[in-house]
Amino acid sequence: MVTGQASFKRNGIQDFVTIRATAIIMVAFALFMGGFFVCTPEVTYSIWKDLFSNLAMKVFTFAALVSIMLHVRIGMWQVLTDYVKAPGLRAFIQFILNLIAFVYVVVGLFVLWGV
């Protein structure tokens, strides 16, 4: 019987799919950036600015930032539930790590859309 279809709680399958999807986005971004550095003989400020001025690149970079945040949230939740047994300490560490991941995305968003 399936009862969790309308709930907001995560389940193992959702975490599994999210981890895999975010990993694919992060690998695609890393391969793109690696290809950019290999194919560009000299990376100057103007070339770098032109790359990140493109709307598609901004969206791709933002998707990579959000993917990193989701990947960290789920991965650290899994690690912390395995190794930190005190619920209060685990909740505090999770809060701090989630806050850091969120700030990472917000700062990245301001830097990204400031170009």
Summary of the structure (lengths in Angstrom):
residues: 115
radius of gyration: 17.8
end to end distance: 50.6
largest distance: 59.1
contacts: 264
relative contact order: 0.11
helix: 81%
strand: 0%
